[in-house]
Amino acid sequence: MYSQRKIVAFLIALMLMLTLAGCQPSGDPEPAPSDEGVETAETEVTEEEKEDYTGEALQIYAAYGGLDEIAQKFEEETGIPVEMLSMSSGEVLSRMRAEEGRALGDVWFGGGIDSFMVAAEEGLLHPYHSPEAEAIEDRFKDPDGYWTGVSIVLVTYVVNQPLAEDLDVPIPMTWEALTDPMYAGEVSMPNPGISGTAYTAIASMLQMLGEEDGWAYLDALDANIPYYAERGSEPPQQASLGEVLVGISPDGINSQREGYPVEVVYPEDGTPWWHSPVAIIEGTNNIEAAQKFVDWTLTEEGQAFLAEVSPRPSTRPNVPLPEDIPSLEELNLVDYDFTWAAEERDRIVNEWTERYGN
């Protein structure tokens, strides 16, 4: 069965490559208020400033979609070259701890909010109050300027529709359904010690159900997970290719956009969420360029571009919602305590590792 799936996955990927080669793809958060009338300092970069930049490339640790497009767009608009290093939240946090006092990175872009809160508490982030952050609601930014939310991430899961038909099982619409024995071996999830997506998912379960029932739920879910992925991008890829039925993911809509036969499920019994921030790393030697990147991600134009290449709701008001993303009002969002999740992160990850670690 497994080898047949691998062959089918390869054929699906090959057909999609040939198809896409001929064309180019064009508490709960409340609706954000309009930023009409909000005055911010001028952050647009002039042509003269673009030509004058002779500094080093900006080093960005990133957990975000569309990184190549983002780097190219930012360099085109500012003249500042960028090197993106794709890393999960836990990897960034571990790296910054190891680099403390001799930072090799300049900016942290995207990832689990709990990890940013921990990093700020440990003195690993450099405070910066971007003038563009004036348009962002207070609940989406750190009052001391250590981080500012850029977009709202929704924890969903991707379900391979043809595989559901082959297995003769219904598409699971709730977290509770994922524990049914009919899905044994068919659920993929990242390691929450590495992935901000997975940590938000398990912390949400513990908050919704309480610690005792929450861990009992995770015990049942673990029975259906063959192994835990090391990157947040792996589960949706596996589900898209039919290697597993379900892949827990924050950006499952990308699989649909790429033409894979998947359904993106926003769990009816609670959709976890968080605001994905941007921050400057303490000790950077490229502070002005880092500030310009933060400013750019928070402008209305920058956020509109980010929503295009990595489809998510924006934290800044008046930025159009991608057409294939449901409005927040349509979803049953988890009433998530971010402070608790940050304070308890090490304890929860350690217990999870003792129980289920690969």
C-alpha positions in Angstrom: 0.0 0.0 0.0 2.7 2.5 1.0 4.8 1.9 -2.2 1.7 2.3 -4.3 1.0 5.6 -2.7 4.5 6.8 -3.3 4.1 6.0 -7.0 0.7 7.8 -7.2 2.2 10.8 -5.3 5.0 11.0 -7.8 2.5 10.9 -10.8 0.3 13.6 -9.2 3.3 15.8 -8.6 4.6 15.3 -12.2 1.2 16.1 -13.7 0.9 19.2 -11.6 4.4 20.4 -12.7 3.5 20.0 -16.3 0.2 21.8 -15.8 1.6 24.7 -13.9 4.5 25.1 -16.4 2.1 26.5 -18.9 0.5 29.1 -16.7 1.1 31.4 -13.8 -1.2 31.3 -10.8 -2.6 34.5 -10.6 -9.8 36.0 23.0 -11.0 35.6 19.4 -9.8 38.3 17.0 -12.6 40.7 16.1 -12.9 42.5 12.8 -10.1 45.1 12.8 -11.2 48.7 12.8 -10.5 50.9 9.9 -7.2 52.7 9.9 -8.7 55.7 8.0 -7.3 58.8 9.7 -4.4 57.1 11.3 -1.2 59.2 10.8 2.1 57.4 10.6 5.6 58.7 9.8 6.8 58.4 6.2 8.5 55.0 5.7 8.7 54.9 1.9 12.3 54.4 0.6 13.4 56.9 -2.0 15.3 56.0 -5.2 18.3 57.8 -3.9 18.2 55.7 -0.7 18.0 52.5 -2.8 21.1 53.5 -4.7 23.0 54.5 -1.6 22.6 51.3 0.3 26.0 49.5 0.5 25.5 47.4 3.6 25.4 43.7 4.1 22.5 41.6 3.1 19.8 41.4 5.8 19.8 38.0 7.5 16.2 36.9 8.3 15.2 33.9 10.2 11.7 33.1 8.8 8.7 30.9 9.3 6.5 32.3 6.6 5.2 31.3 3.1 6.4 32.9 -0.1 9.9 33.7 1.2 11.5 34.0 -2.3 8.8 36.4 -3.5 9.0 38.4 -0.3 12.8 38.8 -0.5 12.6 39.9 -4.1 9.8 42.4 -3.5 11.5 44.0 -0.5 14.8 44.3 -2.4 13.1 45.8 -5.4 11.4 48.4 -3.2 14.3 49.3 -0.8 17.5 48.3 -2.5 18.4 46.2 0.5 19.4 42.6 -0.3 17.9 39.8 1.8 18.9 36.3 2.7 16.0 34.3 4.1 16.7 31.2 6.3 13.6 29.1 6.6 13.3 27.8 10.1 10.5 26.7 12.5 9.8 28.7 15.6 11.6 26.3 18.0 14.6 26.2 15.7 14.8 30.0 15.7 14.5 30.2 19.5 17.2 27.6 20.0 19.5 29.3 17.6 19.0 32.8 19.1 19.7 31.3 22.6 23.0 29.8 21.2 23.9 33.1 19.5 23.1 35.4 22.5 25.6 38.2 22.5 26.9 37.5 19.0 23.8 37.6 16.8 24.2 36.2 13.3 20.6 37.0 12.3 19.0 40.5 12.1 15.3 39.9 11.9 12.9 37.1 13.0 9.9 37.0 10.7 6.9 34.8 11.3 6.4 31.9 13.7 4.6 31.0 16.9 3.7 34.0 19.1 4.6 32.1 22.3 8.2 31.8 21.1 8.4 35.5 20.4 7.1 36.2 23.9 9.6 33.8 25.4 12.4 35.4 23.4 11.4 38.9 24.5 11.4 37.8 28.1 14.9 36.3 27.7 16.3 39.5 26.2 16.8 38.1 22.8 14.8 40.7 20.9 15.6 44.4 20.2 12.7 46.8 20.9 11.5 48.9 18.0 8.3 50.9 17.7 7.7 51.1 14.0 5.7 54.1 12.9 3.6 51.8 10.8 2.6 49.9 14.0 0.4 52.8 14.9 -2.2 51.3 12.6 -2.1 47.9 14.2 -4.4 47.1 17.2 -2.7 47.0 20.6 -3.6 43.3 21.1 -1.5 42.4 18.1 1.7 44.0 19.3 4.0 44.0 22.3 3.6 47.2 24.4 7.4 47.5 24.7 8.0 47.1 21.0 9.7 43.8 21.0 7.4 42.3 18.3 4.5 43.3 16.1 1.9 40.9 14.6 1.9 40.9 10.8 -0.8 38.3 10.0 -3.2 36.0 11.7 -2.4 32.3 11.3 -5.3 29.7 11.4 -4.4 26.2 12.4 -6.2 23.9 9.9 -5.7 20.5 8.4 -5.5 19.4 4.8 -7.4 16.2 3.8 -6.7 14.3 0.6 -10.1 13.7 -1.0 -9.2 10.9 -3.3 -7.5 9.0 -0.5 -10.6 9.4 1.7 -12.6 7.8 -1.0 -10.1 5.0 -1.4 -10.1 4.3 2.3 -13.9 4.7 2.4 -13.8 7.1 5.3 -15.5 10.5 5.8 -13.6 13.7 5.8 -13.0 14.6 9.5 -14.4 18.0 10.4 -13.4 18.2 14.1 -10.4 17.6 16.3 -12.4 14.9 18.1 -13.0 13.1 14.8 -9.2 12.8 14.2 -8.9 10.4 17.2 -11.3 7.8 15.6 -9.4 4.5 15.0 -10.5 4.6 11.3 -7.8 7.2 10.8 -5.0 5.1 12.4 -1.7 5.9 10.7 -3.3 8.6 8.5 -2.6 11.8 10.5 0.5 13.8 10.2 1.5 16.5 12.6 4.7 18.5 13.3 6.8 18.2 16.5 5.5 21.0 18.8 9.0 21.5 20.2 10.0 22.7 16.7 6.8 23.9 15.1 4.8 26.9 16.3 1.7 25.5 14.5 1.9 22.2 16.4 2.5 23.9 19.7 -0.5 26.2 19.2 -2.6 23.2 18.4 -1.7 21.2 21.5 -1.8 24.3 23.8 -5.3 25.0 22.4 -6.4 21.5 23.3 -5.1 21.8 26.8 -6.9 25.2 27.2 -10.2 24.0 25.6 -10.4 20.7 27.5 -8.3 21.3 30.6 -5.0 19.6 31.3 -6.3 16.2 32.3 -8.8 15.8 29.4 -6.4 17.6 27.1 -3.6 15.1 27.6 -6.1 12.3 27.3 -7.1 13.7 23.9 -3.5 14.0 22.8 -3.0 10.3 23.9 -5.8 9.3 21.6 -4.5 11.5 18.7 -1.0 10.1 19.1 -2.4 6.6 18.4 -3.3 7.8 14.9 0.0 9.5 14.1 2.8 7.3 12.7 5.5 9.8 13.4 5.9 13.5 14.1 7.3 15.7 11.3 10.3 18.0 11.9 9.0 20.9 9.8 5.6 22.5 9.8 5.5 22.3 6.0 5.8 18.5 5.9 2.3 17.4 6.9 0.4 19.4 4.2 2.9 18.1 1.6 2.3 14.5 2.7 -1.5 14.9 2.6 -1.3 16.7 -0.8 0.6 13.8 -2.3 -1.6 11.1 -0.7 1.1 9.8 1.6 -1.3 10.3 4.5 -4.9 11.3 4.7 -4.6 14.3 7.0 -1.9 16.9 7.4 -2.2 19.5 10.2 -1.1 22.8 8.8 -1.4 26.6 9.0 -1.2 27.2 5.2 -3.2 24.4 3.7 -4.9 26.8 1.3 -1.6 26.8 -0.6 -2.1 23.1 -1.5 -5.4 23.9 -3.0 -3.9 26.8 -5.0 -1.3 24.5 -6.3 -4.0 22.2 -7.7 -3.8 19.3 -5.3 -7.1 17.4 -4.6 -7.4 18.4 -1.0 -10.0 20.0 1.3 -8.9 22.5 3.9 -10.8 21.9 7.2 -11.2 24.7 9.8 -12.1 22.5 12.8 -15.7 23.0 13.8 -14.9 22.3 17.5 -12.4 25.1 17.6 -9.9 26.6 15.2 -6.6 27.5 16.9 -5.0 30.8 15.8 -2.3 33.3 16.6 -0.8 36.5 15.3 2.5 35.9 13.5 5.0 38.6 14.4 8.1 40.3 13.1 10.9 41.3 15.4 14.5 42.6 15.4 17.1 40.3 17.0 19.1 41.8 19.8 22.7 42.4 18.9 22.2 42.9 15.2 24.8 45.1 13.4 22.3 46.0 10.7 19.7 47.8 12.7 18.6 50.4 10.1 18.0 47.8 7.4 16.2 45.6 10.0 13.9 48.5 10.9 13.1 49.1 7.3 12.1 45.5 6.9 9.8 45.7 9.9 8.3 48.9 8.6 7.7 47.4 5.2 5.9 44.3 6.5 3.5 46.6 8.4 2.6 49.0 5.6 -0.7 48.6 3.9 1.0 47.8 0.6 3.4 45.4 2.3 0.7 43.5 4.1 -1.4 43.3 0.9 1.6 41.7 -0.9 2.2 39.3 2.0 -1.5 38.2 2.0 -1.1 37.5 -1.7 1.9 35.2 -1.5 1.0 33.7 1.9 -2.8 33.8 2.2 -3.7 34.9 5.7 -5.8 37.6 7.3 -3.7 40.7 8.0 -3.4 42.5 11.3 -3.7 45.8 9.7 -7.2 47.0 8.8 -8.3 47.7 5.3 -6.1 45.0 3.8 -8.3 42.8 1.6 -8.9 39.2 2.8 -7.7 36.6 0.2 -10.8 35.3 -1.6 -10.2 31.7 -0.6 -9.9 32.4 3.1 -13.0 32.5 5.3 -13.6 35.6 7.4 -12.8 35.3 11.1 -16.5 35.8 11.9 -17.3 32.5 10.0 -15.0 30.4 12.2 -15.3 29.0 15.7 -12.0 30.4 17.0 -10.4 29.1 20.1 -10.4 31.6 23.1 -6.6 31.3 23.4 -4.6 32.6 26.3 -1.3 33.7 24.7 0.4 34.6 27.9 -0.3 31.2 29.5 0.9 29.4 26.4 4.2 31.4 26.5 4.7 30.9 30.2 4.0 27.2 30.1 5.8 26.4 26.8 8.8 24.7 28.2 6.8 22.5 30.6 4.3 21.5 27.9 6.9 20.7 25.3 8.9 18.7 27.9 5.9 16.7 28.9 4.9 16.1 25.2 8.4 14.9 24.5 8.3 12.4 27.4 5.0 11.1 26.2 5.3 11.0 22.4 8.7 12.1 21.3 10.0 10.3 18.1 
